[in-house]
Amino acid sequence: MEKLKHLLAQKALIKATMQMMDIDSHFDSEEGRRYALALVRLVLINMQVEEIEKEAAHK
């Protein structure tokens, strides 16, 4: 349960950070690369949250 709270906190932080970024940046710029990396991290966190929720549902 603690891991889920940590992941949700990270997700909120990444989403807040992404809102301040320029979403129209080109991927060959530093801003674009950081935005793409944030998207990847967000997807990975979502996958981990879903896995934890599935395990909890089976118990």
VMD Tcl script that builds the backbone (N, CA, C; Angstrom):
set m [mol new atoms 177]
animate dup $m
set s [atomselect $m all]
$s set {name element resname resid chain x y z} {
  {N N MET 1 A 0.824 -1.190 0.000}
  {CA C MET 1 A 0.000 0.000 0.000}
  {C C MET 1 A 0.867 1.253 0.000}
  {N N GLU 2 A 1.990 1.170 0.698}
  {CA C GLU 2 A 2.904 2.314 0.752}
  {C C GLU 2 A 3.484 2.609 -0.621}
  {N N LYS 3 A 3.767 1.549 -1.376}
  {CA C LYS 3 A 4.305 1.718 -2.726}
  {C C LYS 3 A 3.278 2.423 -3.627}
  {N N LEU 4 A 2.022 2.068 -3.468}
  {CA C LEU 4 A 0.965 2.698 -4.258}
  {C C LEU 4 A 0.884 4.190 -3.947}
  {N N LYS 5 A 0.968 4.558 -2.691}
  {CA C LYS 5 A 0.937 5.968 -2.305}
  {C C LYS 5 A 2.122 6.720 -2.908}
  {N N HIS 6 A 3.286 6.081 -2.871}
  {CA C HIS 6 A 4.489 6.690 -3.435}
  {C C HIS 6 A 4.333 6.890 -4.949}
  {N N LEU 7 A 3.812 5.887 -5.637}
  {CA C LEU 7 A 3.622 5.989 -7.084}
  {C C LEU 7 A 2.608 7.081 -7.438}
  {N N LEU 8 A 1.542 7.171 -6.684}
  {CA C LEU 8 A 0.534 8.199 -6.945}
  {C C LEU 8 A 1.096 9.591 -6.696}
  {N N ALA 9 A 1.958 9.725 -5.706}
  {CA C ALA 9 A 2.599 11.016 -5.441}
  {C C ALA 9 A 3.538 11.385 -6.587}
  {N N GLN 10 A 4.300 10.409 -7.088}
  {CA C GLN 10 A 5.179 10.653 -8.234}
  {C C GLN 10 A 4.369 11.042 -9.463}
  {N N LYS 11 A 3.260 10.356 -9.669}
  {CA C LYS 11 A 2.392 10.642 -10.816}
  {C C LYS 11 A 1.891 12.084 -10.759}
  {N N ALA 12 A 1.450 12.515 -9.602}
  {CA C ALA 12 A 0.959 13.882 -9.440}
  {C C ALA 12 A 2.066 14.900 -9.705}
  {N N LEU 13 A 3.271 14.603 -9.212}
  {CA C LEU 13 A 4.403 15.503 -9.420}
  {C C LEU 13 A 4.767 15.606 -10.899}
  {N N ILE 14 A 4.799 14.479 -11.578}
  {CA C ILE 14 A 5.133 14.487 -13.011}
  {C C ILE 14 A 4.071 15.242 -13.805}
  {N N LYS 15 A 2.804 15.013 -13.482}
  {CA C LYS 15 A 1.731 15.721 -14.188}
  {C C LYS 15 A 1.845 17.233 -13.974}
  {N N ALA 16 A 2.146 17.646 -12.752}
  {CA C ALA 16 A 2.293 19.074 -12.465}
  {C C ALA 16 A 3.468 19.660 -13.237}
  {N N THR 17 A 4.558 18.916 -13.292}
  {CA C THR 17 A 5.736 19.372 -14.032}
  {C C THR 17 A 5.430 19.488 -15.513}
  {N N MET 18 A 4.707 18.498 -16.045}
  {CA C MET 18 A 4.385 18.499 -17.475}
  {C C MET 18 A 3.498 19.684 -17.856}
  {N N GLN 19 A 2.660 20.131 -16.939}
  {CA C GLN 19 A 1.785 21.264 -17.226}
  {C C GLN 19 A 2.577 22.544 -17.428}
  {N N MET 20 A 3.753 22.621 -16.815}
  {CA C MET 20 A 4.580 23.810 -16.971}
  {C C MET 20 A 5.455 23.744 -18.223}
  {N N MET 21 A 5.568 22.558 -18.818}
  {CA C MET 21 A 6.419 22.392 -20.001}
  {C C MET 21 A 5.678 22.805 -21.262}
  {N N ASP 22 A 6.450 23.083 -22.282}
  {CA C ASP 22 A 5.897 23.422 -23.585}
  {C C ASP 22 A 5.631 22.136 -24.353}
  {N N ILE 23 A 4.336 21.787 -24.551}
  {CA C ILE 23 A 4.016 20.531 -25.210}
  {C C ILE 23 A 4.255 20.591 -26.719}
  {N N ASP 24 A 4.464 21.778 -27.247}
  {CA C ASP 24 A 4.699 21.920 -28.678}
  {C C ASP 24 A 6.185 21.941 -29.026}
  {N N SER 25 A 7.028 21.614 -28.066}
  {CA C SER 25 A 8.467 21.597 -28.310}
  {C C SER 25 A 8.822 20.465 -29.265}
  {N N HIS 26 A 9.852 20.701 -30.044}
  {CA C HIS 26 A 10.357 19.659 -30.922}
  {C C HIS 26 A 11.154 18.656 -30.096}
  {N N PHE 27 A 11.111 17.389 -30.497}
  {CA C PHE 27 A 11.799 16.360 -29.736}
  {C C PHE 27 A 13.310 16.452 -29.869}
  {N N ASP 28 A 13.792 17.245 -30.801}
  {CA C ASP 28 A 15.244 17.403 -30.901}
  {C C ASP 28 A 15.754 18.528 -30.000}
  {N N SER 29 A 14.846 19.149 -29.246}
  {CA C SER 29 A 15.257 20.168 -28.280}
  {C C SER 29 A 15.302 19.546 -26.881}
  {N N GLU 30 A 15.973 20.202 -25.975}
  {CA C GLU 30 A 16.070 19.702 -24.601}
  {C C GLU 30 A 14.693 19.641 -23.939}
  {N N GLU 31 A 13.888 20.657 -24.154}
  {CA C GLU 31 A 12.538 20.683 -23.580}
  {C C GLU 31 A 11.689 19.527 -24.116}
  {N N GLY 32 A 11.804 19.258 -25.400}
  {CA C GLY 32 A 11.057 18.157 -26.005}
  {C C GLY 32 A 11.489 16.809 -25.455}
  {N N ARG 33 A 12.788 16.635 -25.261}
  {CA C ARG 33 A 13.289 15.374 -24.704}
  {C C ARG 33 A 12.824 15.185 -23.262}
  {N N ARG 34 A 12.832 16.254 -22.490}
  {CA C ARG 34 A 12.362 16.155 -21.106}
  {C C ARG 34 A 10.875 15.837 -21.058}
  {N N TYR 35 A 10.101 16.417 -21.983}
  {CA C TYR 35 A 8.668 16.147 -22.026}
  {C C TYR 35 A 8.416 14.680 -22.390}
  {N N ALA 36 A 9.155 14.183 -23.386}
  {CA C ALA 36 A 9.006 12.790 -23.798}
  {C C ALA 36 A 9.390 11.852 -22.655}
  {N N LEU 37 A 10.456 12.166 -21.942}
  {CA C LEU 37 A 10.878 11.347 -20.811}
  {C C LEU 37 A 9.820 11.359 -19.709}
  {N N ALA 38 A 9.217 12.500 -19.470}
  {CA C ALA 38 A 8.154 12.590 -18.464}
  {C C ALA 38 A 6.957 11.738 -18.874}
  {N N LEU 39 A 6.628 11.722 -20.166}
  {CA C LEU 39 A 5.532 10.884 -20.652}
  {C C LEU 39 A 5.839 9.405 -20.427}
  {N N VAL 40 A 7.060 9.014 -20.706}
  {CA C VAL 40 A 7.457 7.620 -20.507}
  {C C VAL 40 A 7.353 7.251 -19.031}
  {N N ARG 41 A 7.842 8.115 -18.167}
  {CA C ARG 41 A 7.761 7.846 -16.731}
  {C C ARG 41 A 6.312 7.737 -16.269}
  {N N LEU 42 A 5.471 8.600 -16.815}
  {CA C LEU 42 A 4.054 8.578 -16.449}
  {C C LEU 42 A 3.405 7.257 -16.861}
  {N N VAL 43 A 3.718 6.776 -18.045}
  {CA C VAL 43 A 3.177 5.500 -18.508}
  {C C VAL 43 A 3.666 4.355 -17.626}
  {N N LEU 44 A 4.946 4.362 -17.286}
  {CA C LEU 44 A 5.483 3.302 -16.431}
  {C C LEU 44 A 4.832 3.309 -15.050}
  {N N ILE 45 A 4.611 4.490 -14.510}
  {CA C ILE 45 A 3.948 4.594 -13.209}
  {C C ILE 45 A 2.518 4.080 -13.306}
  {N N ASN 46 A 1.820 4.436 -14.369}
  {CA C ASN 46 A 0.449 3.948 -14.555}
  {C C ASN 46 A 0.419 2.429 -14.640}
  {N N MET 47 A 1.389 1.849 -15.324}
  {CA C MET 47 A 1.455 0.389 -15.437}
  {C C MET 47 A 1.688 -0.251 -14.068}
  {N N GLN 48 A 2.556 0.338 -13.265}
  {CA C GLN 48 A 2.824 -0.197 -11.931}
  {C C GLN 48 A 1.600 -0.074 -11.034}
  {N N VAL 49 A 0.893 1.048 -11.126}
  {CA C VAL 49 A -0.321 1.241 -10.330}
  {C C VAL 49 A -1.366 0.204 -10.727}
  {N N GLU 50 A -1.545 -0.021 -12.018}
  {CA C GLU 50 A -2.511 -1.015 -12.477}
  {C C GLU 50 A -2.148 -2.409 -11.976}
  {N N GLU 51 A -0.870 -2.738 -11.991}
  {CA C GLU 51 A -0.420 -4.046 -11.510}
  {C C GLU 51 A -0.717 -4.216 -10.020}
  {N N ILE 52 A -0.451 -3.187 -9.241}
  {CA C ILE 52 A -0.732 -3.250 -7.802}
  {C C ILE 52 A -2.228 -3.396 -7.561}
  {N N GLU 53 A -3.029 -2.673 -8.324}
  {CA C GLU 53 A -4.488 -2.753 -8.163}
  {C C GLU 53 A -5.015 -4.135 -8.553}
  {N N LYS 54 A -4.436 -4.742 -9.593}
  {CA C LYS 54 A -4.842 -6.085 -9.998}
  {C C LYS 54 A -4.490 -7.104 -8.920}
  {N N GLU 55 A -3.300 -6.992 -8.350}
  {CA C GLU 55 A -2.892 -7.902 -7.282}
  {C C GLU 55 A -3.796 -7.743 -6.073}
  {N N ALA 56 A -4.179 -6.531 -5.758}
  {CA C ALA 56 A -5.047 -6.279 -4.612}
  {C C ALA 56 A -6.446 -6.842 -4.856}
  {N N ALA 57 A -6.902 -6.803 -6.103}
  {CA C ALA 57 A -8.231 -7.313 -6.428}
  {C C ALA 57 A -8.275 -8.836 -6.329}
  {N N HIS 58 A -7.150 -9.493 -6.589}
  {CA C HIS 58 A -7.105 -10.947 -6.532}
  {C C HIS 58 A -7.037 -11.481 -5.096}
  {N N LYS 59 A -6.660 -10.634 -4.180}
  {CA C LYS 59 A -6.525 -11.070 -2.779}
  {C C LYS 59 A -7.826 -10.989 -2.044}
}
mol reanalyze $m
mol bondsrecalc $m
mol representation Tube
mol addrep $m
